[in-house]
Amino acid sequence: MSGADRPDRGREFPYISQILGKALRDLTEKRLLELVRGEPVPRHLAIIMDGNRRFAEKRGIGVQSGHERGRDTLEELLDWCLEIGIRVLTVYALSTENLQRPREELDGLMDLFDRSLRQIAVDARVHRHRIRVRVLGNRSLLPPNVQEAIGIAERATAGYADYLYNVALGYGGRDEIVEAIRALAREVRAGRIEPDSIDSTAVSRHLYTAELPDPDLIFRTSGEERISNFLLWQSAYSELYFSDVLWPGLTRLEFLRAIRAFQVRRRRFGE
């Protein structure tokens, strides 16, 4: 039988195509990494991790499995940030609006947060790189076990400052600003400050992110092009990058593309 007549001949081409495609992706990723490492990266990267549920639906798996896959991607993301030297990472894990989701889904999410935060406290990578972990948001909205897990993670990393890893849980940008205004009002009432002395610095001092630089880049997955009540005050001059990739499907290549897109922009800061 000639090669042209072999019954498996046609099946070889998709296999070869897959090999060539992977080789091309690997080459592109390597080149992008070189470019990214050659120029300043964002000091503070903020990410809206969107698309877990749609990812699950497209693959015919349960919603909880989608969230678990999203958690795995977050683990990889931390490695990618360490690899290129991003010092501050803030991820949007649960908004105040998300708390309206079905009870079964919320219970699964809270269990995931509980387990993940407790794991952070003993994560060798976190201690090796001296990563300080903090949770931003209204903790009173979270179950007691999650609040306890937050305390464990934060206490275990409180002495670190080489890298800052912030998880927004029960977070809403408008609520954060309202709480800052209330705190300033209490200071005025107590006579500690004058109303005319309140400026943007005073407001920033009362935000969850008071100790952090404003984000240089806000990166959102899933194709949605909005910031959804995330770091509203802090993002005044942030660069925005939107990807069609659903969060659990984010790859190192797409991550590097986002960082490279930031690097080639000229930041004007209102000039």
C-alpha positions as CSV (number, residue, x, y, z in Angstrom):
1,M,0.0,0.0,0.0
2,S,1.4,3.4,-1.0
3,G,1.8,6.2,1.5
4,A,-1.0,8.1,-0.1
5,D,-3.3,5.1,0.4
6,R,-2.5,4.6,4.1
7,P,-5.8,4.9,6.1
8,D,-4.1,6.9,8.9
9,R,-2.4,9.3,6.6
10,G,-5.0,12.0,7.1
11,R,-4.8,11.8,10.8
12,E,-1.1,12.7,10.8
13,F,-1.7,16.3,9.6
14,P,-3.8,17.5,12.6
15,Y,-1.1,16.1,14.9
16,I,1.7,17.8,13.0
17,S,-0.4,21.0,13.0
18,Q,-0.7,20.8,16.8
19,I,3.0,20.4,17.2
20,L,3.8,23.3,15.0
21,G,1.2,25.5,16.7
22,K,2.7,24.7,20.1
23,A,6.2,25.4,18.9
24,L,5.0,28.8,17.5
25,R,3.3,29.7,20.8
26,D,6.4,28.7,22.8
27,L,8.6,30.8,20.6
28,T,6.2,33.8,20.8
29,E,6.0,33.4,24.6
30,K,9.8,33.3,24.9
31,R,10.2,36.4,22.8
32,L,7.5,38.3,24.7
33,L,9.2,37.4,28.0
34,E,12.4,38.8,26.8
35,L,10.7,42.1,25.8
36,V,8.8,42.3,29.0
37,R,11.9,41.8,31.1
38,G,13.7,44.5,29.1
39,E,11.4,47.3,30.3
40,P,9.7,48.5,33.5
41,V,6.7,46.4,34.5
42,P,3.7,47.6,36.4
43,R,4.5,48.2,40.0
44,H,0.9,47.4,41.0
45,L,-1.2,45.1,38.8
46,A,-4.9,44.7,39.6
47,I,-6.9,41.9,38.0
48,I,-10.6,41.4,37.7
49,M,-10.9,37.6,37.5
50,D,-14.0,37.2,35.4
51,G,-15.4,34.2,33.6
52,N,-15.4,31.2,36.0
53,R,-19.0,30.3,35.5
54,R,-19.0,30.8,31.7
55,F,-15.9,28.6,31.6
56,A,-17.7,25.9,33.5
57,E,-20.8,26.1,31.3
58,K,-18.8,25.9,28.1
59,R,-17.0,22.7,29.3
60,G,-20.1,21.1,30.8
61,I,-18.7,21.0,34.3
62,G,-20.2,22.3,37.6
63,V,-19.9,25.9,38.7
64,Q,-17.8,24.9,41.7
65,S,-15.3,23.2,39.3
66,G,-15.1,26.4,37.4
67,H,-14.2,28.3,40.5
68,E,-11.6,25.6,41.4
69,R,-10.1,26.0,38.0
70,G,-10.0,29.7,38.5
71,R,-8.2,29.2,41.8
72,D,-5.6,27.1,39.9
73,T,-5.1,29.9,37.4
74,L,-4.5,32.4,40.3
75,E,-1.8,30.1,41.6
76,E,-0.1,30.3,38.3
77,L,-0.6,34.0,38.0
78,L,1.4,34.5,41.2
79,D,4.3,32.7,39.7
80,W,4.1,34.8,36.6
81,C,4.2,38.0,38.6
82,L,7.2,36.8,40.6
83,E,8.9,35.8,37.4
84,I,8.9,39.3,35.9
85,G,9.1,41.3,39.2
86,I,5.6,42.7,39.7
87,R,5.8,43.7,43.4
88,V,2.1,44.5,44.1
89,L,-0.8,42.3,43.0
90,T,-4.4,42.8,43.8
91,V,-7.1,40.4,42.6
92,Y,-10.9,40.9,42.7
93,A,-12.2,37.6,44.1
94,L,-15.6,38.5,45.5
95,S,-17.6,41.7,45.1
96,T,-20.4,42.9,47.3
97,E,-22.7,42.3,44.3
98,N,-21.5,38.7,44.1
99,L,-23.0,38.1,47.6
100,Q,-26.4,37.9,45.8
101,R,-25.5,34.7,44.0
102,P,-27.3,31.4,44.8
103,R,-26.6,30.1,48.3
104,E,-25.1,26.8,47.0
105,E,-22.6,28.7,44.9
106,L,-21.7,31.1,47.7
107,D,-21.2,28.2,50.1
108,G,-18.8,26.6,47.7
109,L,-16.9,29.9,47.2
110,M,-16.6,30.5,50.9
111,D,-15.2,27.0,51.4
112,L,-12.7,27.7,48.6
113,F,-11.6,31.0,50.2
114,D,-11.3,29.3,53.6
115,R,-9.1,26.5,52.3
116,S,-7.0,28.8,50.0
117,L,-6.3,31.4,52.8
118,R,-5.2,28.7,55.3
119,Q,-3.0,27.2,52.6
120,I,-1.3,30.6,52.0
121,A,-0.2,30.6,55.7
122,V,2.0,27.5,55.1
123,D,2.9,28.1,51.4
124,A,6.6,27.7,51.0
125,R,6.6,30.0,48.0
126,V,5.0,32.8,50.0
127,H,7.6,32.6,52.8
128,R,10.5,32.1,50.4
129,H,9.6,35.3,48.5
130,R,8.5,37.2,51.7
131,I,5.0,37.9,50.3
132,R,2.7,39.9,52.6
133,V,-1.0,38.8,52.1
134,R,-3.9,41.1,52.9
135,V,-7.6,40.9,52.3
136,L,-9.4,44.1,51.2
137,G,-13.1,44.5,51.8
138,N,-15.9,44.4,54.4
139,R,-15.1,41.3,56.4
140,S,-18.3,41.5,58.4
141,L,-20.1,40.2,55.2
142,L,-18.0,37.0,55.3
143,P,-18.7,33.8,57.3
144,P,-16.8,33.4,60.6
145,N,-14.6,30.6,59.2
146,V,-13.4,32.8,56.3
147,Q,-12.7,35.7,58.7
148,E,-10.7,33.3,60.8
149,A,-8.7,32.1,57.7
150,I,-8.0,35.7,56.8
151,G,-6.5,36.4,60.2
152,I,-4.3,33.2,59.9
153,A,-3.0,34.2,56.5
154,E,-2.4,37.9,57.4
155,R,-0.6,37.1,60.7
156,A,1.6,34.5,59.1
157,T,2.8,37.0,56.5
158,A,2.6,40.3,58.5
159,G,6.4,40.7,58.7
160,Y,7.0,40.5,55.0
161,A,7.2,43.4,52.5
162,D,9.2,42.2,49.5
163,Y,5.9,41.5,47.6
164,L,2.3,42.5,48.4
165,Y,-0.5,40.2,47.5
166,N,-4.0,41.6,48.1
167,V,-7.3,39.7,47.8
168,A,-10.5,41.8,47.4
169,L,-13.2,39.8,49.3
170,G,-16.6,41.3,50.0
171,Y,-15.3,44.4,48.3
172,G,-17.2,47.3,46.7
173,G,-15.5,50.4,45.4
174,R,-18.4,52.7,46.2
175,D,-18.8,51.2,49.7
176,E,-15.1,51.8,50.3
177,I,-15.4,55.5,49.4
178,V,-18.5,55.9,51.5
179,E,-16.7,54.4,54.5
180,A,-13.8,56.7,54.0
181,I,-16.2,59.7,54.0
182,R,-17.8,58.5,57.2
183,A,-14.3,58.2,58.8
184,L,-13.4,61.7,57.8
185,A,-16.8,63.0,59.1
186,R,-16.1,61.4,62.5
187,E,-12.7,63.1,62.6
188,V,-14.3,66.4,61.8
189,R,-16.9,65.9,64.5
190,A,-14.2,65.0,67.0
191,G,-12.3,68.2,66.1
192,R,-9.2,66.4,64.9
193,I,-9.4,68.0,61.4
194,E,-11.1,70.9,59.7
195,P,-13.4,70.3,56.8
196,D,-11.4,72.6,54.5
197,S,-8.3,70.4,55.2
198,I,-9.9,67.4,53.5
199,D,-8.2,66.6,50.2
200,S,-7.5,63.5,48.0
201,T,-4.7,62.5,50.3
202,A,-7.0,62.5,53.3
203,V,-9.5,60.3,51.5
204,S,-6.8,57.9,50.3
205,R,-5.6,57.5,53.8
206,H,-8.9,56.0,54.8
207,L,-9.2,53.5,52.0
208,Y,-8.5,49.8,52.3
209,T,-5.5,50.4,50.0
210,A,-4.0,53.2,52.2
211,E,-0.6,51.6,52.3
212,L,-0.5,50.7,48.6
213,P,0.4,52.6,45.4
214,D,-2.5,53.1,43.0
215,P,-2.7,50.3,40.3
216,D,-0.7,51.0,37.2
217,L,-2.6,48.4,35.2
218,I,-6.1,46.9,35.6
219,F,-6.5,43.8,33.6
220,R,-9.9,42.1,33.1
221,T,-10.6,38.8,31.5
222,S,-13.8,37.4,29.9
223,G,-14.4,40.1,27.2
224,E,-16.3,42.5,29.5
225,E,-15.0,46.1,29.2
226,R,-15.8,47.7,32.5
227,I,-14.2,47.8,36.0
228,S,-17.4,46.8,37.9
229,N,-17.0,48.7,41.1
230,F,-13.3,47.8,41.5
231,L,-10.8,50.3,42.9
232,L,-12.9,53.2,41.7
233,W,-10.9,55.9,43.5
234,Q,-7.5,54.3,43.0
235,S,-7.9,53.7,39.2
236,A,-8.2,57.3,38.2
237,Y,-5.0,57.1,36.1
238,S,-4.7,53.3,35.7
239,E,-4.2,51.8,32.3
240,L,-6.9,49.3,31.3
241,Y,-6.5,46.0,29.4
242,F,-9.3,43.7,28.5
243,S,-9.0,40.1,27.3
244,D,-11.6,37.8,25.7
245,V,-10.1,34.9,27.6
246,L,-12.2,33.5,30.4
247,W,-10.3,33.6,33.7
248,P,-9.6,29.9,34.2
249,G,-8.3,29.7,30.6
250,L,-5.8,32.5,31.0
251,T,-2.3,31.5,29.8
252,R,1.1,32.8,30.5
253,L,1.2,34.1,26.9
254,E,-1.9,36.2,27.3
255,F,-0.6,37.5,30.6
256,L,2.6,38.6,28.9
257,R,0.6,40.2,26.1
258,A,-1.2,42.4,28.7
259,I,2.0,43.4,30.4
260,R,3.6,44.2,27.0
261,A,0.6,46.3,26.0
262,F,1.1,48.3,29.1
263,Q,4.8,48.8,28.4
264,V,4.3,50.3,25.0
265,R,1.7,52.9,26.1
266,R,2.6,56.4,27.0
267,R,1.1,57.3,30.4
268,R,0.1,60.9,30.5
269,F,-1.5,61.3,33.9
270,G,-3.8,64.0,32.7
271,E,-1.1,66.0,30.9
